[in-house]
């Protein structure tokens, strides 16, 4: 059902705002991928998997939970986990409490890779997202992003652990 009061096309400031955001949405993922691929043959998506597993209890998550965190289909996630599993950074096992479910666990080698890749990722995020903004703009971007998230889904998106997010303005 469409709202009859909604415009049938974007113009003016609305189009300019959307164009700016759409460009960031297109340009940012490959910009975040490039240094990780160059240094570690690891995509940003795969880095996110390692990060989520490192933050989980016992460094283990069900594949369905990991797919939800990654906003990914199970098939895309499975391909990525197969790739990192082949490198010895993760391993999958059947959930002993539910034999239909698969668990993915971060290995010691995966934790080591994450520790090596994290400074490179942090530098990219700082360079492309944080440094171009003032502290006030960073706060605005955070609030804007949360508003957009809530418009898309009622559930909360990923939030950093309190221990990592305690230094906000």
C-alpha positions in Angstrom: 0.0 0.0 0.0 1.4 3.4 -1.0 0.8 6.7 0.7 -0.9 9.0 -1.8 0.7 12.0 -0.2 4.2 10.7 -0.8 6.0 12.1 -3.8 6.2 10.0 -6.9 9.8 11.1 -7.4 12.5 12.9 -5.4 13.6 16.4 -6.3 15.5 19.3 -4.8 16.9 18.9 -1.3 15.3 15.4 -0.9 17.1 14.2 -4.0 20.4 15.8 -3.0 20.1 14.2 0.5 19.3 10.8 -0.9 22.1 11.1 -3.6 24.7 11.9 -0.9 23.6 8.9 1.3 23.3 6.5 -1.7 26.8 7.4 -2.8 28.2 6.7 0.7 26.3 3.4 0.8 27.9 2.4 -2.5 31.4 3.8 -1.9 32.0 2.8 1.7 31.9 -1.0 1.5 34.7 -1.3 -1.1 36.7 1.4 0.7 36.5 -0.7 3.9 37.2 -3.9 2.0 40.4 -2.7 0.2 42.9 -2.5 3.1 41.6 -5.7 4.7 41.8 -7.6 1.4 45.2 -6.2 0.6 46.7 -6.9 4.1 44.9 -10.1 5.1 42.8 -11.4 2.1 39.8 -10.7 4.4 36.7 -8.9 3.4 34.9 -6.4 5.6 32.0 -8.9 5.8 34.3 -11.7 6.9 35.9 -9.3 9.4 32.5 -8.6 10.9 31.9 -12.4 11.3 35.2 -12.7 13.2 34.3 -9.7 15.3 30.9 -11.0 16.2 32.3 -14.4 17.2 35.0 -12.8 19.3 32.4 -10.8 21.2 30.1 -13.9 21.8 30.1 -16.1 24.9 32.7 -18.8 24.3 33.4 -17.2 20.9 30.5 -19.2 19.5 27.2 -18.4 17.8 24.5 -20.3 16.1 24.6 -19.7 12.3 21.1 -18.2 12.4 22.1 -15.7 15.1 25.3 -14.8 13.2 23.2 -14.4 10.0 20.9 -12.0 11.8 23.9 -10.0 13.2 25.4 -9.8 9.7 22.0 -9.0 8.0 22.8 -11.9 5.7 21.1 -14.8 4.2 22.2 -18.2 5.6 23.6 -19.1 2.2 25.8 -16.0 1.9 26.9 -16.4 5.5 27.6 -20.1 5.0 29.9 -19.3 2.0 31.8 -16.7 4.0 32.1 -19.0 7.0 33.4 -21.8 4.7 36.1 -19.5 3.5 37.2 -18.5 7.0 36.9 -22.0 8.2 39.1 -23.2 5.4 41.8 -20.8 6.7 41.5 -22.2 10.2 39.9 -19.1 11.6 36.6 -20.7 12.6 35.0 -24.1 12.9 31.4 -25.3 12.7 29.9 -28.0 14.8 26.4 -29.3 15.4 24.6 -27.7 18.3 24.5 -30.5 21.0 21.2 -29.0 22.3 19.6 -28.9 18.9 21.1 -31.2 16.3 19.4 -29.3 13.4 21.4 -26.1 14.2 25.0 -25.4 13.5 27.3 -23.5 15.7 30.3 -21.5 14.5 33.2 -20.9 16.8 36.2 -18.6 16.5 39.5 -20.5 16.7 42.7 -19.2 18.3 44.0 -18.5 14.8 40.9 -16.6 14.0 41.3 -14.5 17.1 44.9 -13.8 16.2 43.8 -12.7 12.7 41.1 -10.4 14.2 43.7 -8.8 16.4 46.0 -8.2 13.4 43.2 -6.9 11.2 41.5 -4.7 13.8 44.0 -1.7 13.7 43.7 -1.7 9.9 39.9 -1.7 10.1 39.9 1.0 12.8 42.2 3.2 10.7 39.9 2.9 7.7 36.8 3.7 9.7 38.6 6.7 11.3 39.9 7.9 7.9 36.6 7.5 6.0 33.9 8.1 8.6 35.2 9.7 11.8 38.0 12.1 10.8 35.9 14.0 8.2 33.4 14.9 10.9 33.4 17.0 14.0 32.4 15.4 17.3 29.0 17.1 17.0 28.6 15.7 13.5 29.6 12.2 14.7 26.8 12.5 17.3 24.4 13.6 14.7 25.4 10.8 12.3 24.9 8.3 15.1 21.4 9.7 15.9 20.5 9.9 12.2 21.7 6.3 11.6 19.7 5.0 14.5 16.6 6.8 13.2 17.0 5.2 9.8 17.6 1.8 11.4 14.3 2.1 13.4 12.4 3.1 10.2 13.7 -0.1 8.5 13.3 -2.5 11.4 11.8 -2.2 14.9 14.5 -4.5 16.4 17.7 -2.9 17.5 20.8 -3.1 15.3 24.2 -4.2 16.5 25.4 -2.2 19.4 29.0 -2.2 20.6 29.6 -3.8 24.0 29.5 -1.3 26.8 33.2 -1.8 27.5 34.0 -0.6 24.0 31.4 2.2 23.8 32.2 4.0 27.1 34.3 6.8 25.6 31.5 8.5 23.7 31.2 12.3 23.9 
